[in-house]
Amino acid sequence: MTATRHSPTRIRFIEVEPLDIPLIAPFGISSGVQVTAKNVLVTVELADGTRGHGEAAPFAAYNGETQAGALRVLRQARNWLPGCNARTWRSLAAEFRRRGGRNCGAAQCAFETALLDALKRHERVPLWRYFGGAGTTLETDMTVTTGSPAEAAVAARAIVGRGIRSIKMKIGGQRGPAHDLARIAAVHEVSPESPLILDGNAAISRAEARELARGMKKLQIVPALLEQWLAKEDLDGMRTLGEETGWLVAADESCCSARDAQRIARKRAAQVINIKFMKAGIVAALDIARVARAHDLSLMMGGNIESILAMTVSACFATGLGGFRFADLDTPLFMAENPFRGGYKLDGARISVARITAGHGVTPR
């Protein structure tokens, strides 16, 4: 106890506040639309004055988690976290999970990020090096959100104009496969060489998936990846979809833990696992990556509607571990404001974290 009391990495306090960032345009997925990123900023200060920052990006349309819920869970940590040592961040993360209850993955991410950022700033170690130091760069896609075929074409032209090669499309929802096929065809016409990642956010039925796949084959459109078309529990359907189409399938909503990853591998339901910190935090992401690699599953790094802060942590994770086949770290481009300094550098599609020298390198303005 004495060592902790006088340690420079003893936690002095934790601050939790809303982080509302307006979007340039509504961000739509199959199950809902967000017009403002209603996130949460967490700040942890150590005894030596070092501060670490974390971001929660709950998106109710994605998994039901809300800003109000994340704020409530995170503020509870003010009652027990001060006085603990940031060097024990993994055990503190486990305690937060025990106290937080269910459906608080974004809050878990923000808590773990703030602790780890503070600790690594104190140690002058960049997160990309802490995660393994395999590299410092990767290529991101950019997303075409839900909308009309004409809107999809406009978005695709803008993406290509930025120098971004891979295009991710949000599909699924009430308008059905014919609408999605028209949107996909419009994007393909704009940039036929762009790898297409088609993300259904678990909102496409088996019958709709077959209809859409048939339509794409008739148009000779071959996607790079089918990301979570079917319901998250339908692992048998996911396996069949991959077998019938011959296309790569990624699990997103279906994979929130190492146990989920093991189940997916056992059932051969997907060939790619999409890791998102907002699903369960950093510790869980490390466990998922370990299981995925043990079963020769490819990795994708994604996120919710996150600012440069959370996206930079994800970029540090993916570059540091290395070997990520896909990256979807584009959401700062959708934000009308940037309330932070620092973070990854973006040149066309190329993300670099090489200039980060301690922690994730992002601080509030």
C-alpha positions in Angstrom: 0.0 0.0 0.0 2.8 2.4 0.9 4.4 1.8 -2.5 1.2 2.6 -4.3 0.6 5.7 -2.1 3.9 7.2 -3.1 4.0 5.9 -6.7 4.0 8.4 -9.5 1.5 6.1 -11.4 -1.0 6.2 -8.5 -4.4 7.5 -9.9 -5.3 10.9 -8.5 -8.7 11.2 -10.2 -10.9 10.3 -13.1 -13.1 12.8 -15.0 -16.0 11.8 -17.2 -17.9 14.1 -19.5 -20.1 14.0 -22.6 -18.3 14.4 -26.0 -20.8 15.6 -28.6 -19.4 16.0 -32.0 -21.6 17.1 -35.0 -21.3 15.0 -38.2 -21.0 16.5 -41.6 -24.0 14.4 -42.7 -26.1 11.8 -41.0 -24.3 8.4 -40.7 -26.8 5.6 -41.5 -26.5 1.9 -41.1 -29.2 -0.7 -41.6 -30.7 -0.3 -38.2 -30.6 3.5 -37.6 -29.0 6.9 -38.3 -26.8 9.1 -36.1 -26.5 12.8 -36.8 -24.2 13.7 -33.9 -21.5 11.5 -32.4 -22.8 11.3 -28.8 -19.6 10.0 -27.2 -17.9 10.2 -23.8 -14.5 11.6 -22.9 -12.7 10.0 -19.9 -9.5 11.6 -18.4 -7.3 9.9 -15.8 -4.6 11.9 -13.9 -1.7 10.2 -12.2 0.1 11.4 -9.1 2.9 12.9 -11.2 0.4 15.0 -13.2 0.4 12.8 -16.3 -3.0 12.6 -17.9 -4.5 9.9 -20.1 -7.6 10.1 -22.2 -10.1 7.6 -23.5 -13.2 7.8 -25.6 -16.4 5.8 -25.5 -18.4 5.8 -28.8 -21.7 4.1 -28.0 -24.1 3.7 -30.9 -27.6 2.4 -29.9 -28.4 1.4 -33.5 -25.3 -0.9 -33.4 -25.6 -2.7 -30.1 -28.0 -0.8 -27.9 -25.4 1.0 -25.8 -26.1 4.7 -25.2 -24.2 7.8 -24.1 -26.3 8.1 -20.9 -25.5 4.5 -20.0 -21.8 4.9 -20.7 -21.7 8.1 -18.6 -23.5 6.4 -15.7 -21.2 3.4 -15.6 -18.0 5.4 -16.0 -18.9 7.9 -13.3 -19.3 5.1 -10.8 -15.5 4.6 -11.1 -15.0 7.8 -9.3 -16.0 6.0 -6.1 -13.2 3.4 -6.2 -10.5 4.1 -8.8 -8.6 7.0 -7.2 -5.7 5.6 -5.2 -5.2 2.6 -7.4 -2.1 2.2 -9.5 -2.3 2.5 -13.3 0.4 -0.2 -13.6 -2.3 -2.7 -12.7 -4.5 -1.5 -15.5 -5.6 -5.0 -16.5 -6.8 -5.9 -13.1 -8.5 -2.5 -12.9 -10.2 -3.3 -16.2 -11.5 -6.5 -14.8 -12.9 -4.7 -11.8 -14.6 -2.2 -14.0 -16.1 -5.0 -16.0 -17.3 -6.7 -12.9 -19.0 -3.5 -11.6 -20.3 -2.2 -15.0 -22.6 -5.0 -15.8 -23.8 -5.9 -19.3 -23.8 -3.9 -22.5 -21.1 -1.4 -21.6 -18.4 -2.2 -24.2 -17.8 1.4 -25.2 -17.5 2.5 -21.6 -15.1 -0.4 -21.0 -13.0 0.8 -24.0 -12.8 4.4 -22.7 -11.8 3.3 -19.2 -9.1 1.0 -20.4 -7.8 3.5 -22.9 -7.5 6.3 -20.4 -5.6 4.1 -18.0 -3.2 2.7 -20.6 -2.7 6.1 -22.2 -1.7 7.6 -18.9 0.6 4.8 -18.1 2.4 4.8 -21.4 2.7 8.6 -21.5 4.4 8.3 -18.1 6.7 5.7 -19.5 7.2 7.6 -22.8 6.2 4.5 -24.8 3.9 4.9 -27.8 0.9 2.6 -28.0 1.9 1.2 -31.4 5.2 0.0 -29.8 3.4 -1.3 -26.7 1.1 -3.4 -28.8 4.1 -5.1 -30.6 5.8 -2.5 -32.8 5.2 -4.6 -36.0 4.7 -1.5 -38.1 3.4 2.1 -38.1 1.3 2.3 -41.2 -1.9 0.7 -42.7 -4.5 1.5 -45.4 -8.0 2.3 -44.5 -11.2 2.1 -46.5 -14.0 4.8 -46.4 -17.7 4.2 -45.9 -20.7 4.9 -48.1 -23.5 5.1 -45.6 -27.2 4.3 -46.3 -29.1 6.3 -48.9 -30.1 6.3 -52.6 -28.1 5.0 -55.5 -27.3 8.5 -56.7 -26.1 9.5 -53.2 -23.9 6.3 -53.1 -22.3 7.3 -56.5 -21.6 10.8 -55.2 -20.0 9.5 -52.0 -17.9 7.0 -54.0 -16.6 9.7 -56.3 -15.6 11.7 -53.2 -13.9 8.7 -51.7 -11.9 8.0 -54.8 -11.1 11.7 -55.1 -9.5 11.5 -51.6 -7.1 8.8 -52.9 -8.8 6.1 -50.9 -9.0 2.8 -52.8 -11.2 0.5 -50.8 -14.9 1.4 -50.4 -17.1 0.1 -47.6 -20.9 0.2 -48.1 -23.6 0.0 -45.5 -26.4 -2.2 -46.9 -29.5 -3.9 -45.5 -32.6 -2.5 -44.0 -36.3 -2.1 -45.1 -35.8 -1.2 -48.7 -34.6 -4.7 -49.6 -32.0 -6.4 -51.9 -33.1 -4.6 -55.1 -32.3 -1.2 -53.5 -29.0 -2.4 -52.3 -28.1 -3.9 -55.6 -28.8 -0.6 -57.4 -26.6 1.2 -54.9 -23.8 -1.4 -55.2 -24.0 -1.1 -59.0 -23.8 2.7 -58.8 -20.6 2.5 -56.8 -19.1 -0.2 -59.0 -19.8 2.0 -62.1 -18.0 4.9 -60.4 -14.9 2.9 -59.4 -15.0 -0.7 -60.8 -11.5 -1.4 -59.5 -12.2 -0.5 -55.9 -12.4 -3.4 -53.5 -15.9 -3.4 -52.0 -16.7 -4.3 -48.4 -20.4 -4.8 -48.0 -21.6 -4.4 -44.4 -25.1 -5.5 -43.4 -24.9 -4.9 -39.7 -26.7 -8.2 -39.0 -29.9 -7.0 -40.7 -30.1 -9.2 -43.8 -32.1 -12.4 -43.9 -30.8 -15.6 -45.5 -33.3 -15.2 -48.4 -32.4 -11.6 -49.0 -28.7 -12.5 -48.9 -29.2 -15.1 -51.6 -31.1 -12.7 -53.7 -28.5 -10.0 -53.4 -25.6 -12.3 -54.1 -27.4 -13.6 -57.2 -27.9 -10.1 -58.5 -24.3 -9.2 -57.9 -23.1 -12.3 -59.7 -25.3 -11.4 -62.7 -23.6 -8.0 -62.8 -20.2 -9.7 -62.4 -19.5 -7.7 -59.2 -17.2 -9.5 -56.9 -16.9 -8.0 -53.4 -13.8 -8.1 -51.3 -15.7 -9.0 -48.2 -19.2 -9.7 -46.9 -19.3 -8.2 -43.4 -21.9 -9.5 -41.0 -24.9 -9.8 -43.4 -26.8 -12.2 -41.2 -28.1 -12.1 -37.7 -25.3 -12.4 -35.2 -26.6 -15.8 -33.8 -26.8 -17.3 -37.3 -23.4 -18.8 -37.6 -24.6 -21.7 -39.7 -26.1 -19.2 -42.2 -22.8 -17.3 -42.3 -20.9 -20.5 -43.2 -23.4 -21.4 -45.9 -23.3 -17.9 -47.3 -19.5 -18.1 -47.7 -19.8 -21.6 -49.2 -22.5 -20.7 -51.7 -20.9 -17.4 -52.9 -17.3 -18.3 -52.6 -16.7 -14.8 -51.1 -15.0 -13.9 -47.9 -17.3 -13.5 -44.9 -16.4 -11.3 -41.8 -18.0 -11.6 -38.4 -18.6 -8.3 -36.6 -21.6 -8.3 -34.3 -21.1 -12.1 -33.9 -17.7 -11.6 -32.3 -17.5 -9.7 -29.0 -15.2 -12.0 -27.0 -12.6 -14.7 -27.3 -15.3 -17.3 -26.7 -17.3 -15.9 -29.6 -14.1 -16.1 -31.8 -13.6 -19.8 -30.8 -17.2 -20.6 -31.7 -16.9 -18.9 -35.1 -13.7 -20.8 -35.8 -15.2 -24.1 -34.7 -18.3 -23.7 -36.9 -16.1 -22.3 -39.8 -18.7 -19.4 -40.0 -16.3 -16.7 -41.2 -12.8 -16.2 -42.5 -12.3 -12.7 -41.1 -12.9 -11.3 -37.6 -13.7 -7.6 -37.2 -12.2 -6.3 -34.0 -13.7 -3.2 -32.5 -12.7 -1.8 -29.1 -16.2 -0.4 -28.6 -17.6 -3.9 -28.4 -15.7 -5.0 -25.3 -12.5 -3.0 -24.7 -8.8 -3.4 -25.3 -8.2 -6.5 -23.2 -11.0 -8.4 -25.0 -9.6 -7.3 -28.3 -6.2 -8.7 -27.5 -7.8 -12.0 -26.5 -9.9 -12.1 -29.7 -6.8 -11.4 -31.9 -5.0 -14.2 -30.2 -7.8 -16.7 -30.8 -8.3 -15.6 -34.4 -4.6 -16.1 -35.2 -4.5 -19.4 -33.5 -7.3 -20.5 -35.9 -5.8 -18.8 -39.0 -8.6 -16.3 -39.3 -7.8 -13.0 -40.9 -8.2 -9.7 -39.0 -10.0 -6.5 -39.6 -9.9 -3.4 -37.5 -13.0 -1.3 -37.3 -14.9 1.0 -35.0 -18.1 2.9 -34.3 -18.5 6.6 -35.0 -15.3 7.7 -33.3 -13.2 10.8 -33.2 -9.5 10.8 -34.0 -8.8 9.8 -30.4 -10.4 6.4 -30.4 -9.5 5.8 -34.1 -5.8 6.5 -33.3 -5.8 3.9 -30.5 -7.3 1.4 -33.0 -4.6 2.3 -35.6 -1.9 1.8 -33.0 -3.4 -1.6 -32.1 -3.6 -2.8 -35.8 -0.1 -1.5 -36.8 1.5 -2.6 -33.6 0.1 -6.2 -33.8 0.5 -6.2 -37.6 -1.1 -8.5 -40.1 -4.5 -6.9 -40.3 -6.0 -7.6 -43.7 -8.7 -4.9 -43.6 -9.0 -1.6 -41.8 -12.0 0.6 -41.4 -10.8 3.6 -39.5 -12.3 6.5 -41.4 -15.0 8.0 -39.1 -13.0 11.2 -38.2 -13.6 12.2 -41.8 -17.3 12.3 -41.1 -17.0 14.8 -38.2 -17.6 18.5 -38.7 -15.3 19.4 -35.7 -12.1 18.0 -34.2 -11.9 18.8 -30.5 -8.4 17.2 -30.2 -4.8 17.7 -31.1 -2.6 14.9 -32.4 -3.5 11.5 -33.6 -2.8 9.5 -36.7 -1.7 11.2 -39.9 -3.8 10.4 -43.0 -2.4 10.7 -46.5 -5.0 9.4 -49.0 -5.8 6.0 -47.6 -2.5 5.6 -45.7 -2.6 6.0 -42.0 0.6 6.5 -40.1 1.2 6.5 -36.3 5.0 6.9 -36.6 5.0 10.4 -35.1 3.4 9.2 -31.9 6.0 9.1 -29.1 4.0 8.4 -26.0 0.6 6.8 -25.4 -1.8 7.5 -28.2 -0.6 11.1 -28.6 -4.1 12.7 -28.6 -5.0 15.5 -26.2 -8.2 17.7 -25.9 -7.8 21.2 -27.4 
